């Protein structure tokens, strides 16, 4: 059983060129689905991925999103066979790929719902960028992550230069870019690039369990907390305190807050509905 199967069970499913989606019990799972190419993406696949993310964001039945890969890899990055030939890069196509990837990364990063990446294998180049654009990352013990752009004379894209320096620091980011190699899952966890590492045969179960916990969060509070953390990347403490006060007031006025307090008093599990 793979990650998507573990989460989805009996669910709604859509199959496209390179992306599969499933929705069940508040969790929307997006699976990169070109296993014969380690889920390497082309422009068309990135456009499908962007559409899938938008659909998950717009669907009120989806309370948390999981991004994973089919087969033995998460995502090998760009499909290099599409970048050109005869010693030349197809610049127009390559830049279209960069722009499409940037759109997906921003959608994942700004999604008003928790987004969990489940790394079932290598995440290389732009594939690592897709993983880092998610809020949280869980990896199987045999998974790996690598920023291997310089092996090809290329520059990091899909937000990797931004995400890595914020998660691990500027010096670490440059070391990883200038020493392009795949990093084991445990090393990624040490650097803060991955939140959790689990046994490969437990990845599907642990991903499903975590995703369902995220889906059970109060939607308003979860959305506002993500926004506060994102805005804190470029605000002062004083500005963050103002943002927190505004978000607290919005939560105080919600039915979810009343439900949470009532459930606490009654010693029961709250049921949040995003109102």
C-alpha positions in Angstrom: 0.0 0.0 0.0 1.4 3.4 -0.9 0.8 6.8 0.8 -2.1 7.8 -1.3 -3.9 4.5 -0.8 -3.4 4.7 2.9 -4.9 8.1 3.1 -7.6 7.7 0.4 -9.3 4.4 1.1 -12.7 4.7 -0.6 -12.3 8.1 -2.0 -12.9 10.5 -4.9 -10.1 10.1 -7.4 -9.0 11.9 -10.6 -6.3 10.8 -13.0 -4.5 13.2 -15.3 -1.4 13.1 -17.4 1.0 13.2 -14.5 -1.0 14.0 -11.4 -3.5 11.9 -9.4 -5.8 13.3 -6.7 -7.9 11.7 -4.0 -10.1 13.2 -1.3 -11.3 11.4 1.8 -12.1 12.3 5.4 -10.9 15.9 5.0 -7.6 15.0 3.4 -6.8 15.8 -0.2 -3.9 13.8 -1.6 -2.0 14.9 -4.7 0.3 12.2 -6.2 3.0 13.0 -8.8 2.4 10.2 -11.2 5.2 9.6 -13.7 6.9 6.7 -11.8 8.8 5.6 -14.9 10.6 8.9 -14.8 10.9 9.1 -11.0 8.0 11.7 -11.3 10.2 14.2 -13.2 8.0 17.1 -14.4 7.5 18.9 -17.6 5.5 22.1 -18.1 2.3 20.3 -18.7 2.7 18.3 -15.5 3.4 21.4 -13.5 0.3 23.1 -14.9 -1.8 20.0 -13.9 -0.2 20.2 -10.4 -1.1 23.8 -10.1 -4.7 23.0 -11.1 -4.8 20.2 -8.5 -3.6 22.4 -5.8 -6.1 25.2 -6.7 -8.9 22.6 -6.6 -7.8 21.4 -3.2 -7.7 24.9 -1.9 -11.1 25.7 -3.2 -12.8 22.5 -1.9 -14.2 23.1 1.6 -14.2 19.3 2.1 -10.4 19.4 2.1 -9.0 20.4 5.4 -5.4 19.3 4.8 -3.3 18.5 1.7 -0.7 15.8 1.1 1.8 15.9 -1.7 3.6 12.6 -2.5 5.0 10.6 -5.4 4.1 7.4 -7.1 6.6 4.5 -7.3 10.0 4.6 -5.8 10.6 8.4 -6.0 9.1 11.6 -4.8 10.2 13.8 -7.7 13.5 13.9 -9.7 12.9 17.5 -10.7 12.7 18.7 -14.2 12.5 16.2 -17.1 15.9 17.0 -18.5 15.1 15.4 -21.9 12.7 18.3 -22.6 15.3 21.0 -22.0 17.0 20.8 -25.3 19.5 18.9 -27.4 22.5 19.2 -29.8 24.4 21.0 -27.2 21.9 23.8 -26.7 19.3 24.6 -24.1 15.8 25.4 -25.3 15.7 28.7 -23.4 12.0 29.5 -24.1 10.9 26.1 -22.8 13.3 26.1 -19.9 12.0 29.5 -18.7 8.4 28.3 -19.1 9.3 25.4 -16.8 10.8 27.8 -14.3 7.7 30.0 -14.4 5.3 27.1 -14.1 7.3 25.7 -11.1 7.3 29.1 -9.4 3.5 29.2 -9.6 3.1 25.8 -8.0 5.6 26.6 -5.2 3.7 29.8 -4.4 0.4 28.0 -4.4 1.7 25.4 -1.9 3.4 27.9 0.3 0.4 30.2 0.5 -2.3 27.6 0.7 -4.7 28.5 3.6 -4.6 24.9 4.7 -1.9 22.6 6.1 0.2 21.0 3.4 2.3 17.9 4.2 4.9 16.4 1.9 5.4 12.7 2.2 8.8 11.8 0.7 8.7 8.2 -0.5 12.1 8.4 -2.3 14.5 10.9 -3.9 13.5 14.6 -4.1 16.1 16.2 -6.4 16.5 19.7 -7.8 13.1 21.2 -8.4 11.6 18.1 -6.7 13.2 19.2 -3.5 11.7 22.7 -4.1 8.2 21.1 -4.3 8.8 19.4 -0.9 10.2 22.4 0.8 7.2 24.6 -0.4 5.0 22.4 1.8 4.5 23.3 5.4 5.7 20.0 6.8 7.7 17.1 5.6 7.8 13.4 6.6 10.3 11.0 4.9 10.9 7.3 4.7 14.3 6.3 6.0 15.5 5.6 2.5 14.3 8.9 1.0 16.8 11.5 0.1 17.0 15.2 -1.0 19.5 16.9 -3.2 20.1 20.3 -4.7 22.0 19.1 -7.7 21.6 22.0 -10.1 25.3 22.8 -10.3 26.1 19.4 -11.6 24.3 20.6 -14.7 25.6 24.1 -14.7 22.1 25.3 -13.6 20.8 27.7 -11.0 18.6 26.6 -8.1 14.9 27.2 -8.8 11.4 26.4 -7.4 12.3 28.4 -4.4 15.1 26.2 -3.2 17.5 29.1 -2.6 14.8 30.9 -0.5 13.6 27.8 1.5 17.0 26.2 2.3 18.6 29.4 3.7 15.5 30.0 5.9 15.3 26.4 7.2 19.0 25.7 7.5 20.9 29.0 7.2 22.8 30.7 4.4 26.1 29.0 4.9 24.4 25.6 4.8 22.5 26.5 1.7 25.6 27.5 -0.1 27.4 24.3 1.0 24.5 22.2 -0.3 24.4 24.1 -3.6 28.2 24.1 -4.1 28.6 20.4 -3.0 25.7 19.0 -5.0 24.9 15.5 -3.7 21.9 13.7 -2.4 21.4 13.9 1.4 20.0 11.0 3.4 16.7 11.5 5.2 18.3 11.6 8.6 20.8 14.3 7.5 17.8 16.3 6.1 16.2 16.1 9.5 19.3 17.2 11.2 19.4 20.3 9.0 15.7 21.1 9.5 14.7 20.3 6.0 12.5 17.3 7.1 10.4 17.2 10.2 10.2 13.4 10.7 11.9 10.3 9.4 10.1 7.0 9.7 10.7 3.4 8.6 9.8 3.0 4.9 7.1 0.4 5.6 5.5 2.8 8.2 5.5 5.9 5.9 2.1 5.4 4.5 0.5 4.8 7.9 2.4 7.7 9.6 1.6 10.1 6.7 -2.1 9.2 6.9 -2.2 9.6 10.7 -0.5 12.9 10.6 -2.7 14.2 7.7 -5.9 13.3 9.5 -4.7 15.1 12.7 -4.0 18.1 10.5 -7.5 17.8 9.0 -9.0 17.8 12.5 -7.5 21.2 13.4 -9.8 24.2 13.7 -9.7 25.5 10.1 -9.8 29.2 11.0 -7.1 29.0 13.6 -4.9 26.8 11.5 -5.2 29.1 8.5 -4.4 32.2 10.6 -1.5 30.6 12.3 0.0 29.7 8.9 -0.5 33.3 7.8 1.1 34.6 10.9 4.2 32.4 10.5 4.6 33.3 6.9 4.3 37.1 7.6 6.8 36.7 10.5 9.4 36.0 7.9 9.4 39.7 7.0 8.0 41.5 10.1 9.3 42.8 13.4 8.1 41.5 16.7 5.9 44.5 17.2 4.3 44.0 13.8 3.8 40.3 14.6 2.1 41.1 17.9 -0.4 43.3 16.0 -1.0 40.5 13.6 -1.5 38.0 16.4 -4.0 40.3 18.2 -6.0 40.6 15.0 -6.0 36.9 14.4 -6.9 36.2 18.0 -9.9 38.5 17.7 -11.1 36.6 14.6 -10.8 33.3 16.4 -12.6 34.7 19.5 -15.6 35.5 17.4 -15.7 32.1 15.7 -18.0 29.2 16.5 -14.9 27.0 16.6 -13.6 28.8 19.6 -16.9 28.4 21.4 -16.9 24.7 20.5 -13.3 24.2 21.7 -14.0 25.8 25.1 -17.2 23.8 25.5 -15.4 20.6 24.6 -12.7 21.4 27.1 -15.3 21.9 29.9 -17.1 18.7 28.9 -13.8 16.7 28.6 -14.6 15.6 25.1 -12.9 15.9 21.7 -14.0 19.1 19.9 -15.5 19.0 16.4 -14.4 22.1 14.4 -16.3 23.2 11.3 -14.5 26.4 10.2 -17.2 28.8 11.3 
